[in-house]
Amino acid sequence: MEAIVNVTPDWGIGLENRLLVAIPEDLKRFRALTEGKTVILGRKTLQTFPGGKPLKNRRNLVLSSDFSFCPEGAEVLHGEAELFALLRTLNSDELCVIGGESVYRLLLPYCGRVRLTRTFCDLPADRFFPDLDRLPGWTQTWASEVQASGGTEYQFVDYVNQSPLPLQAAGRQ
């Protein structure tokens, strides 16, 4: 399982239920990395998508405690135990965690890799991704050259978790 995220220098990922930046090249990379796979996200993240609709050409697993929330084209899971029970049945190489903050924090220990876009602009944020440079066991393994789009500089970076937790043990009491 891997996580895909765009962060600012202070690891910000969102403000008032919106992405901080939208870089066309990053969105193209996101699509290439997730198409044909299963994406795992929270309800608020889904509601930020165009029309609040699930991503096409992907299996959308949405974690939500709201039992009345049932968007067409997505599978809603109503708790961690239900989510982990399903994840244990799937090929972990096909799982992509795509946000938001609470979903990242829940699943990051089980991720073997993070595909990160580091956006070099200081923007206010109220949602953050864990600082992988300070988390034990996480190592940066690759970084692209710094690029620019519309005046915004960014860089693609990969991190690897030296000892991800096994999904088979996740969520069991």
C-alpha positions as CSV (number, residue, x, y, z in Angstrom):
1,M,0.0,0.0,0.0
2,E,1.2,3.5,-0.7
3,A,0.1,7.0,0.1
4,I,0.0,9.8,-2.5
5,V,0.1,13.4,-1.2
6,N,1.0,17.0,-2.1
7,V,2.6,18.9,0.8
8,T,3.9,22.4,1.5
9,P,7.2,23.0,3.4
10,D,5.4,22.7,6.7
11,W,3.6,19.5,5.6
12,G,0.3,21.3,5.0
13,I,-2.2,19.5,2.8
14,G,-5.4,21.5,3.1
15,L,-7.3,24.5,4.3
16,E,-11.1,24.6,5.1
17,N,-11.6,21.3,3.2
18,R,-9.8,22.4,0.1
19,L,-6.5,21.4,-1.5
20,L,-3.8,24.0,-1.0
21,V,-2.6,23.9,-4.6
22,A,-3.5,22.3,-7.9
23,I,-0.5,21.8,-10.2
24,P,-1.5,20.3,-13.6
25,E,1.6,18.1,-13.7
26,D,1.0,16.8,-10.2
27,L,-2.6,16.0,-11.0
28,K,-1.5,14.1,-14.2
29,R,1.0,12.1,-12.1
30,F,-1.7,11.4,-9.5
31,R,-4.0,10.0,-12.2
32,A,-1.2,7.9,-13.6
33,L,-0.4,6.4,-10.2
34,T,-4.0,5.7,-9.2
35,E,-5.9,4.6,-12.3
36,G,-6.9,1.0,-12.3
37,K,-6.2,0.8,-8.5
38,T,-8.2,1.1,-5.3
39,V,-8.1,4.5,-3.7
40,I,-8.9,4.9,0.0
41,L,-10.1,8.3,1.2
42,G,-12.4,10.0,3.7
43,R,-15.8,11.5,3.1
44,K,-14.5,15.1,3.3
45,T,-11.9,14.4,0.7
46,L,-14.4,12.9,-1.7
47,Q,-16.6,16.0,-1.3
48,T,-13.7,18.1,-2.6
49,F,-13.7,16.2,-5.9
50,P,-15.6,17.8,-8.9
51,G,-19.3,17.3,-8.2
52,G,-18.3,15.3,-5.0
53,K,-18.1,12.2,-7.3
54,P,-15.7,9.3,-6.9
55,L,-12.7,9.1,-9.2
56,K,-13.3,7.3,-12.5
57,N,-11.4,4.2,-13.4
58,R,-10.6,3.4,-9.8
59,R,-12.3,1.5,-7.0
60,N,-13.2,4.2,-4.4
61,L,-13.3,3.1,-0.7
62,V,-14.6,5.9,1.4
63,L,-14.3,5.9,5.2
64,S,-17.2,7.7,6.9
65,S,-19.0,7.4,10.2
66,D,-22.1,8.9,8.5
67,F,-24.5,6.0,7.7
68,S,-26.6,8.2,5.5
69,F,-23.7,9.0,3.2
70,C,-23.9,6.7,0.1
71,P,-22.4,8.3,-3.0
72,E,-23.0,6.5,-6.3
73,G,-19.8,4.8,-7.5
74,A,-18.1,4.5,-4.1
75,E,-18.0,1.9,-1.4
76,V,-18.6,3.4,2.0
77,L,-17.0,1.8,5.1
78,H,-18.3,2.9,8.4
79,G,-15.4,2.2,10.7
80,E,-11.8,1.1,11.0
81,A,-12.7,-2.5,11.6
82,E,-14.8,-2.7,8.5
83,L,-12.1,-0.9,6.5
84,F,-9.3,-3.2,7.6
85,A,-11.4,-6.3,7.1
86,L,-11.9,-5.3,3.5
87,L,-8.2,-4.2,3.0
88,R,-7.0,-7.6,4.2
89,T,-8.8,-9.2,1.2
90,L,-7.2,-7.0,-1.4
91,N,-3.8,-6.9,-3.1
92,S,-1.9,-4.3,-1.1
93,D,0.2,-3.4,-4.2
94,E,-3.0,-2.0,-5.7
95,L,-4.0,0.2,-2.7
96,C,-3.5,4.0,-2.7
97,V,-4.3,6.2,0.3
98,I,-5.2,9.6,-0.9
99,G,-6.4,11.6,2.1
100,G,-7.4,13.4,4.1
101,E,-5.4,14.0,7.2
102,S,-7.2,11.4,9.5
103,V,-7.1,8.7,6.8
104,Y,-3.4,9.3,6.2
105,R,-2.7,9.1,9.9
106,L,-4.7,5.9,10.3
107,L,-3.1,4.1,7.3
108,L,0.4,5.5,7.1
109,P,1.9,2.9,9.4
110,Y,0.7,0.2,6.9
111,C,2.1,2.0,3.8
112,G,5.4,0.8,2.3
113,R,5.8,3.9,0.3
114,V,4.7,7.5,0.0
115,R,4.7,9.3,-3.4
116,L,4.9,12.9,-2.3
117,T,4.8,16.2,-4.2
118,R,6.7,18.9,-2.3
119,T,5.3,22.2,-3.3
120,F,7.6,25.1,-2.5
121,C,5.1,27.8,-1.4
122,D,4.1,28.9,2.1
123,L,0.4,28.7,2.4
124,P,-1.8,28.6,5.5
125,A,-3.1,25.2,6.3
126,D,-5.4,23.5,8.9
127,R,-4.7,19.9,7.8
128,F,-1.2,18.3,7.8
129,F,0.5,15.2,6.7
130,P,3.0,13.6,9.2
131,D,6.5,14.9,8.8
132,L,8.3,11.9,7.2
133,D,11.7,13.4,7.8
134,R,11.1,13.1,11.5
135,L,9.2,9.8,11.6
136,P,11.3,6.8,12.5
137,G,11.7,4.2,9.8
138,W,10.9,6.5,6.9
139,T,13.7,7.2,4.3
140,Q,13.7,9.5,1.3
141,T,14.8,7.3,-1.6
142,W,14.3,9.5,-4.7
143,A,13.7,13.1,-5.6
144,S,13.1,14.7,-9.0
145,E,14.7,17.9,-10.1
146,V,12.8,21.0,-8.9
147,Q,10.2,22.0,-11.5
148,A,7.9,24.9,-12.0
149,S,4.3,25.3,-13.2
150,G,2.5,28.6,-13.3
151,G,5.2,30.2,-11.1
152,T,4.9,27.5,-8.4
153,E,8.0,25.3,-7.8
154,Y,7.5,21.7,-6.9
155,Q,9.4,18.4,-6.7
156,F,8.4,14.8,-6.7
157,V,9.8,12.8,-3.8
158,D,9.5,9.1,-2.8
159,Y,9.8,7.9,0.8
160,V,10.0,4.2,1.8
161,N,8.9,2.8,5.2
162,Q,11.6,0.4,6.4
163,S,9.1,-1.7,8.4
164,P,5.4,-1.2,7.4
165,L,2.9,-2.9,9.6
166,P,1.2,-5.9,8.0
167,L,-2.4,-5.4,7.0
168,Q,-3.2,-8.9,8.1
169,A,-2.9,-7.8,11.8
170,A,-4.6,-4.4,11.3
171,G,-7.9,-3.6,13.0
172,R,-8.1,-6.9,15.0
173,Q,-9.1,-6.6,18.6
